Amino acid sequence: MSDFPRDPTIQAAACYAIVNLCGKDGVNQERIGSDGGVSLVLNALKEYPSDTGVLNPTLLALKALTQKHVYNSEKLLNLDGGRVLLATMKNVPNLVNVQEVGAEIIGDLCQMGAGVTQQLVDAGAIDVLLTVMDLAPQSAGLQEAATYALCNICATPEPSYREMVYRSEGINIVLQAMDSLRITPRCSVQGAAFSITSA
């Protein structure tokens, strides 16, 4: 990837290779992350913020590298990857597959604690998630991924996040998704309950 940063075809192929190399066991997550993989994938995301041929494999590679992997997740956040991810999602609101994977990554990152959640909320996570849910109300995968992320955001002890969702009419968007698509919000933050109420 680093030898051909200006070739979108190579960037996309390399990201797909990372997804396959990460596999399910996590061994290669560590190796790829230690060898600069997170930085290279994030650079591809920055370089091609609206190239549909690169965006999907790039986000899939970020998910594969960071899912259940603290070191790679911290590396992504230290490189301002949360802000880059949210900016990408804002840039291409109608690409449902990109939004779905992006929302999954946000939901996973929020499991890392209140500081990470604060960083993502400050970067606009709540607005981005509610906007993409509103734009694609019939996409069950996107709705489920976005409610997962919102649940993990609202599960923190910070009541202002729940108030932000409430003020943005977010509760109506979530309830509509639950009703029309029959999805049940899931949450990975231990002891969390999906509860959005006005303060």
Phi, psi and chi 1 to 4 in degrees:
 res  aa     phi    psi   chi1   chi2   chi3   chi4
   1 MET       -  -41.3  -72.2 -179.8   76.5      -
   2 SER   -70.6  -23.7   60.0      -      -      -
   3 ASP   -78.7  -20.9  -69.1  -21.5      -      -
   4 PHE  -133.0   58.2  -59.7   96.1      -      -
   5 PRO   -67.0  -18.8   26.1  -33.6      -      -
   6 ARG   -98.5    7.1  -58.9  -84.1 -172.7 -113.8
   7 ASP  -109.6  103.6 -172.3  -31.2      -      -
   8 PRO   -63.0  -31.0   18.4  -27.1      -      -
   9 THR   -65.4  -42.6  -55.4      -      -      -
  10 ILE   -69.0  -39.6  -68.9  175.9      -      -
  11 GLN   -60.6  -45.7  -62.9  -61.9  -52.5      -
  12 ALA   -63.4  -46.1      -      -      -      -
  13 ALA   -62.9  -40.2      -      -      -      -
  14 ALA   -65.0  -38.4      -      -      -      -
  15 CYS   -66.2  -41.9  -73.8      -      -      -
  16 TYR   -61.8  -38.2  -81.2  127.7      -      -
  17 ALA   -63.2  -40.2      -      -      -      -
  18 ILE   -62.5  -42.9  -72.2  171.0      -      -
  19 VAL   -57.0  -48.0  171.1      -      -      -
  20 ASN   -67.3  -37.3  -68.7  -28.2      -      -
  21 LEU   -69.5  -33.2  -73.6  168.3      -      -
  22 CYS   -64.3  -37.1  -76.6      -      -      -
  23 GLY    53.0 -152.7      -      -      -      -
  24 LYS  -104.2  -18.4  -59.4  -87.3 -173.5 -135.4
  25 ASP   -84.9  -17.9   59.5   13.3      -      -
  26 GLY    84.5  -10.3      -      -      -      -
  27 VAL   -61.6  -46.5  172.7      -      -      -
  28 ASN   -74.2  -21.8  -73.2  -28.5      -      -
  29 GLN   -55.2  -47.7  -83.3  180.0  -57.9      -
  30 GLU   -61.8  -47.8 -174.5   75.6   33.3      -
  31 ARG   -62.4  -47.9  -68.4  177.4 -175.4  155.4
  32 ILE   -65.6  -41.6  -64.7  166.7      -      -
  33 GLY   -63.0  -42.6      -      -      -      -
  34 SER   -66.7  -27.4  -64.4      -      -      -
  35 ASP   -89.7   11.7  -72.4  -18.2      -      -
  36 GLY    91.4   13.5      -      -      -      -
  37 GLY   -61.4  -39.5      -      -      -      -
  38 VAL   -62.2  -44.8  173.8      -      -      -
  39 SER   -63.1  -42.7  177.6      -      -      -
  40 LEU   -65.3  -42.0  -71.3  170.7      -      -
  41 VAL   -67.1  -41.7  172.1      -      -      -
  42 LEU   -62.8  -38.2 -170.8   59.4      -      -
  43 ASN   -62.8  -38.4  -73.4  -20.0      -      -
  44 ALA   -63.9  -38.6      -      -      -      -
  45 LEU   -64.4  -40.1 -171.3   60.2      -      -
  46 LYS   -69.1  -39.2  -69.5  177.0 -172.7  175.6
  47 GLU   -70.8  -32.6 -174.0   71.3   28.7      -
  48 TYR  -126.2   63.7  -58.4   99.0      -      -
  49 PRO   -69.4  -12.7   27.2  -34.2      -      -
  50 SER  -134.3   11.1   57.9      -      -      -
  51 ASP   -84.5  106.1 -174.2  -35.9      -      -
  52 THR   -61.6  -27.9   57.0      -      -      -
  53 GLY   -71.9  -20.4      -      -      -      -
  54 VAL  -103.4  -33.9  178.0      -      -      -
  55 LEU   -59.7  -49.8  -75.8  176.7      -      -
  56 ASN   -61.0  -51.6 -163.4   47.1      -      -
  57 PRO   -64.7  -31.0   16.0  -25.6      -      -
  58 THR   -66.0  -45.6  -58.4      -      -      -
  59 LEU   -68.3  -37.1  -71.1 -179.8      -      -
  60 LEU   -61.8  -38.1  -71.1  171.6      -      -
  61 ALA   -67.8  -41.5      -      -      -      -
  62 LEU   -61.6  -41.9  -80.4  179.8      -      -
  63 LYS   -63.2  -45.5 -178.1  178.4  176.7 -175.9
  64 ALA   -62.3  -36.9      -      -      -      -
  65 LEU   -75.2  -33.4  -73.9  167.8      -      -
  66 THR  -100.5  -20.7   58.6      -      -      -
  67 GLN   -61.0  119.4 -166.8  168.6   36.5      -
  68 LYS    57.7   30.7  -61.9  179.7 -177.5  175.6
  69 HIS  -133.8  102.4 -160.2  -80.9      -      -
  70 VAL   -63.6  -46.3  174.0      -      -      -
  71 TYR   -58.1  -49.4  172.0   80.3      -      -
  72 ASN   -67.8  -35.9  -72.7  -14.6      -      -
  73 SER   -64.5  -43.9  -64.1      -      -      -
  74 GLU   -63.4  -39.9  -73.1  175.3  -13.9      -
  75 LYS   -61.2  -45.4 -169.7  162.0 -155.7   70.4
  76 LEU   -58.3  -46.6  175.3   67.4      -      -
  77 LEU   -67.2  -38.0  -68.2  164.1      -      -
  78 ASN   -65.5  -24.6  -70.3  -23.5      -      -
  79 LEU   -91.2   12.8  -65.6  168.2      -      -
  80 ASP    64.5   30.6 -153.9   22.4      -      -
  81 GLY   -66.0  -29.8      -      -      -      -
  82 GLY   -62.4  -44.5      -      -      -      -
  83 ARG   -65.9  -41.2 -170.7  171.6  -56.4  -79.7
  84 VAL   -64.2  -43.1  172.8      -      -      -
  85 LEU   -60.5  -47.5  172.1   61.3      -      -
  86 LEU   -65.7  -37.8  -71.7  163.1      -      -
  87 ALA   -63.6  -38.6      -      -      -      -
  88 THR   -63.9  -44.8  -59.4      -      -      -
  89 MET   -62.5  -38.9  -69.3  172.9   72.0      -
  90 LYS   -64.7  -36.3  -77.3 -177.8 -166.7  175.9
  91 ASN   -70.0  -29.2 -168.7   42.3      -      -
  92 VAL  -130.8   63.6  -69.6      -      -      -
  93 PRO   -64.3  -20.0   25.0  -33.7      -      -
  94 ASN   -96.0    1.4  -64.7  -41.7      -      -
  95 LEU   -90.6   92.0  -66.3  180.0      -      -
  96 VAL   -59.1  -41.6  173.0      -      -      -
  97 ASN   -64.3  -37.9   54.9  -19.5      -      -
  98 VAL   -65.9  -43.4  168.4      -      -      -
  99 GLN   -63.7  -40.9  -57.6  -58.0  -27.1      -
 100 GLU   -63.0  -48.8 -176.4  176.9  -26.1      -
 101 VAL   -67.1  -40.0  176.7      -      -      -
 102 GLY   -59.9  -43.3      -      -      -      -
 103 ALA   -64.7  -38.8      -      -      -      -
 104 GLU   -61.3  -43.3  -75.6  -78.8  -14.8      -
 105 ILE   -62.7  -44.6  -65.3  169.1      -      -
 106 ILE   -59.8  -46.3  -68.7  167.1      -      -
 107 GLY   -59.2  -41.9      -      -      -      -
 108 ASP   -65.7  -43.2  -70.1  -14.4      -      -
 109 LEU   -63.4  -34.8  -69.6  173.3      -      -
 110 CYS   -64.0  -17.9  -73.4      -      -      -
 111 GLN   -69.7  -12.9  -65.5  178.8   58.2      -
 112 MET   -80.3   -3.7  -64.5 -178.8   62.2      -
 113 GLY   124.1  174.2      -      -      -      -
 114 ALA   -64.0  -34.7      -      -      -      -
 115 GLY   -64.6  -42.1      -      -      -      -
 116 VAL   -67.4  -43.8  171.4      -      -      -
 117 THR   -60.0  -42.2  -58.4      -      -      -
 118 GLN   -60.0  -43.9  177.6   71.3   54.3      -
 119 GLN   -59.1  -43.6 -176.8 -178.7  -14.5      -
 120 LEU   -70.8  -39.9  -66.5  167.8      -      -
 121 VAL   -64.6  -42.5  168.7      -      -      -
 122 ASP   -61.7  -29.1  -71.0  -13.4      -      -
 123 ALA   -83.5   -1.3      -      -      -      -
 124 GLY   101.1   20.0      -      -      -      -
 125 ALA   -57.8  -43.4      -      -      -      -
 126 ILE   -63.5  -47.4  -68.7  172.8      -      -
 127 ASP   -61.9  -43.0  -71.6  -23.3      -      -
 128 VAL   -62.4  -46.8  169.9      -      -      -
 129 LEU   -62.6  -44.2  -68.4  166.1      -      -
 130 LEU   -68.0  -36.8  -68.4  173.8      -      -
 131 THR   -63.3  -46.9  -62.5      -      -      -
 132 VAL   -69.8  -32.1  -60.8      -      -      -
 133 MET   -64.2  -41.8  -74.5 -179.2   76.1      -
 134 ASP   -67.6  -32.4 -157.9   29.3      -      -
 135 LEU   -78.4  -22.3  -70.4  173.1      -      -
 136 ALA  -133.1   65.4      -      -      -      -
 137 PRO   -67.8  -18.0   24.5  -32.5      -      -
 138 GLN  -100.3    5.6  -64.4  -54.8  -47.4      -
 139 SER   -93.0  100.6  171.3      -      -      -
 140 ALA   -60.2  -41.0      -      -      -      -
 141 GLY   -62.6  -44.5      -      -      -      -
 142 LEU   -66.5  -44.8  171.6   56.4      -      -
 143 GLN   -60.8  -42.4  -61.7  -64.5  -40.2      -
 144 GLU   -65.8  -44.0 -177.0  178.7   -3.4      -
 145 ALA   -63.8  -42.1      -      -      -      -
 146 ALA   -69.6  -38.8      -      -      -      -
 147 THR   -68.3  -33.2   55.2      -      -      -
 148 TYR   -59.3  -47.6  163.2   69.2      -      -
 149 ALA   -64.9  -45.1      -      -      -      -
 150 LEU   -62.5  -39.0  -75.6  169.3      -      -
 151 CYS   -60.7  -45.8  178.8      -      -      -
 152 ASN   -66.7  -33.5  -74.0  -10.6      -      -
 153 ILE   -67.2  -48.1  -71.4  170.0      -      -
 154 CYS   -74.6  -12.2  -68.2      -      -      -
 155 ALA   -78.4  -11.3      -      -      -      -
 156 THR   -72.3  161.7   64.7      -      -      -
 157 PRO   -69.6   -5.4  -13.6   22.5      -      -
 158 GLU   -79.4  108.4  178.3   53.5   56.7      -
 159 PRO   -69.6  -21.0   23.4  -30.2      -      -
 160 SER   -65.1  -26.3   66.6      -      -      -
 161 TYR   -66.6  -44.2  -57.5  158.3      -      -
 162 ARG   -63.7  -38.4  -68.7 -177.9  -72.7  -77.5
 163 GLU   -64.3  -39.4  179.2   62.3   23.1      -
 164 MET   -61.7  -42.4  -70.8  170.8   70.9      -
 165 VAL   -65.0  -44.3  172.5      -      -      -
 166 TYR   -62.0  -47.3 -176.1   81.3      -      -
 167 ARG   -64.4  -28.4  -81.8 -165.7  -36.3 -100.2
 168 SER   -86.3   13.3  -59.6      -      -      -
 169 GLU    62.6   20.7  -61.3  -66.9  -40.2      -
 170 GLY   -64.2  -33.6      -      -      -      -
 171 ILE   -62.2  -36.6 -169.3   65.8      -      -
 172 ASN   -66.4  -38.9  -65.5  -26.7      -      -
 173 ILE   -64.9  -44.1  -65.1  169.3      -      -
 174 VAL   -65.9  -44.7  172.0      -      -      -
 175 LEU   -64.3  -36.7  -69.0  173.7      -      -
 176 GLN   -63.3  -42.6  179.0 -177.0   -2.4      -
 177 ALA   -63.0  -42.4      -      -      -      -
 178 MET   -63.5  -41.0  -70.0  172.9   66.3      -
 179 ASP   -74.4  -50.5 -177.1   49.3      -      -
 180 SER   -77.3  -31.8   65.6      -      -      -
 181 LEU  -107.0   -4.3  -61.4  173.1      -      -
 182 ARG    58.0   40.3  -57.3  -73.5 -175.8 -125.0
 183 ILE   -94.6  153.3   63.3  167.1      -      -
 184 THR  -116.6  120.2  -57.4      -      -      -
 185 PRO   -57.8  137.6  -23.8   33.8      -      -
 186 ARG  -114.9  154.9   60.3 -171.7  168.1   91.0
 187 CYS  -142.4  135.7 -167.5      -      -      -
 188 SER  -101.4   -8.6  -64.8      -      -      -
 189 VAL   -75.7  122.4  177.2      -      -      -
 190 GLN   -58.5  131.6 -171.5  171.6    2.1      -
 191 GLY    78.3    8.1      -      -      -      -
 192 ALA   -85.8  149.8      -      -      -      -
 193 ALA  -127.3  142.0      -      -      -      -
 194 PHE   -79.2  103.6 -168.0   77.7      -      -
 195 SER  -144.2  113.5  158.7      -      -      -
 196 ILE  -120.8  112.6  -56.2  171.5      -      -
 197 THR  -134.4  159.7   57.6      -      -      -
 198 SER   -71.6  139.5  178.5      -      -      -
 199 ALA   -75.6      -      -      -      -      -
